[in-house]
Amino acid sequence: MVCILVAVSLVSTGCDSAIDRAIPAPQTETSTSPELVKEATEFGGWVLPENAKILLVRKEIVRDTDYLMAVEMSPANLAWMLEKSGFTAAFMRWSPTPADTTIAGPDLASSPNVQLAQDVFQSPEGVGMFRNVLVDERNAETRIAHIAFRQA
């Protein structure tokens, strides 16, 4: 009986270690630096209006690299950005849930209107990704776009 308990103990200890090694700790970088903005937009094939206000950019690396951006702009600049980025997915009204967290800007639950769309994009380097755009239509003059580039 003692041999069985020792064997189970050794096996389960080894499994825990293997599981811990299988999921690396995430590496994140958060900034508004022009270098990180450029890296994110190039990765996602994205074009930002010159007068857009970058609220924050986050780079997350676990197994793949993902980028999240929060950008404030006018409705006209939002339309321009989507067109220049080749983003043609249809937006739908979205009711934010507790899982819809953002990296910057006001709480989505306080927005009068939130819209969501997603497309699939392949970078020139051959990286396939989902590009998600969540638009907080804060008021008649302000749009806050929460943009995510997640590898497929």
C-alpha positions in Angstrom: 0.0 0.0 0.0 2.8 2.4 0.9 4.5 1.7 -2.5 1.2 2.6 -4.3 0.9 5.9 -2.4 4.6 6.8 -3.1 4.1 6.0 -6.8 0.9 8.1 -7.0 2.6 11.0 -5.2 5.6 10.9 -7.6 3.4 10.7 -10.7 1.1 13.5 -9.7 4.0 15.7 -8.8 5.5 15.2 -12.2 2.1 15.9 -13.9 1.7 19.2 -12.0 5.2 20.3 -13.1 4.4 19.4 -16.7 1.2 21.3 -16.6 2.9 24.4 -15.1 5.5 24.4 -17.9 2.9 23.9 -20.6 1.3 27.3 -19.9 3.9 30.0 -19.9 3.4 33.2 -17.8 2.1 36.0 -20.0 4.5 38.7 -21.0 2.8 42.1 -21.4 4.0 45.6 -22.5 1.6 48.5 -22.1 2.4 52.0 -23.5 1.4 54.8 -25.7 4.9 55.0 -27.3 5.0 55.6 -31.0 7.1 52.4 -31.3 4.5 50.1 -29.8 1.7 51.8 -31.7 3.6 51.3 -35.0 4.4 47.6 -34.1 0.7 47.0 -33.3 -0.7 48.7 -36.4 1.8 47.0 -38.7 1.0 43.6 -37.1 -2.7 44.1 -37.7 -2.5 45.8 -41.1 -4.1 48.8 -39.5 -4.1 52.5 -40.3 -4.8 55.2 -37.7 -5.9 58.7 -38.4 -3.2 61.3 -37.7 -5.3 63.1 -35.1 -6.6 60.0 -33.3 -5.9 60.0 -29.6 -4.1 56.8 -28.5 -5.4 56.0 -25.1 -3.3 52.8 -24.6 -1.7 49.9 -26.5 -1.0 46.5 -25.0 1.1 43.7 -26.4 0.4 40.3 -24.8 2.6 37.3 -25.5 1.6 33.9 -24.1 2.0 31.4 -26.9 1.1 33.9 -29.7 1.4 37.6 -29.8 -1.8 39.7 -29.5 -2.3 43.4 -29.5 -5.0 45.6 -28.0 -5.5 49.2 -28.7 -7.9 51.9 -27.3 -8.2 54.9 -29.6 -10.4 58.0 -29.4 -11.5 59.8 -32.5 -14.4 61.5 -34.4 -17.0 59.5 -36.3 -15.5 60.7 -39.6 -12.1 59.5 -38.5 -13.5 56.1 -37.4 -15.0 55.6 -40.9 -11.7 56.7 -42.5 -9.7 54.3 -40.3 -11.9 51.3 -41.0 -11.8 52.0 -44.8 -8.0 52.5 -44.9 -7.5 49.3 -42.8 -9.6 47.2 -45.2 -12.1 46.5 -42.4 -15.4 45.8 -44.1 -17.2 43.6 -41.5 -20.7 44.7 -40.5 -21.2 46.1 -37.1 -23.9 45.0 -34.8 -25.3 46.5 -31.6 -23.6 45.0 -28.6 -24.6 44.8 -25.0 -21.5 44.8 -22.9 -21.0 42.0 -20.4 -18.6 41.8 -17.5 -16.3 39.8 -19.7 -16.0 42.8 -22.1 -13.1 44.5 -20.4 -11.1 47.3 -22.0 -7.6 48.5 -21.5 -8.4 52.2 -21.4 -11.3 54.6 -21.6 -14.7 54.8 -19.8 -16.5 51.7 -18.7 -18.5 50.2 -21.6 -21.6 49.8 -19.4 -21.9 53.6 -19.2 -22.0 53.9 -23.0 -25.3 54.8 -24.8 -24.3 52.6 -27.7 -21.7 49.9 -28.3 -21.1 48.3 -31.7 -19.0 45.2 -32.4 -17.5 43.7 -35.6 -14.9 41.1 -36.4 -13.0 40.1 -39.5 -10.3 37.6 -40.4 -7.0 39.1 -41.7 -3.8 37.6 -43.0 -0.7 39.7 -42.7 1.9 40.0 -45.5 4.0 37.7 -43.4 1.3 35.0 -43.5 0.0 35.5 -39.9 -3.7 34.8 -39.7 -5.6 36.7 -37.1 -9.0 37.9 -35.9 -9.4 41.7 -35.9 -12.1 42.7 -33.4 -13.4 46.3 -33.2 -15.6 47.3 -30.4 -16.8 50.9 -30.8 -18.1 52.9 -27.9 -20.3 55.6 -29.4 -19.8 57.9 -26.4 -21.6 60.9 -27.8 -22.3 62.6 -31.2 -18.6 63.7 -31.5 -16.6 60.9 -29.8 -15.9 57.4 -30.7 -13.6 55.1 -28.7 -12.5 52.2 -30.7 -11.2 49.1 -28.8 -9.2 47.2 -31.4 -7.8 43.7 -30.9 -5.5 41.7 -33.1 -5.6 38.0 -32.0 -3.8 35.3 -33.9 -6.1 32.6 -35.2 
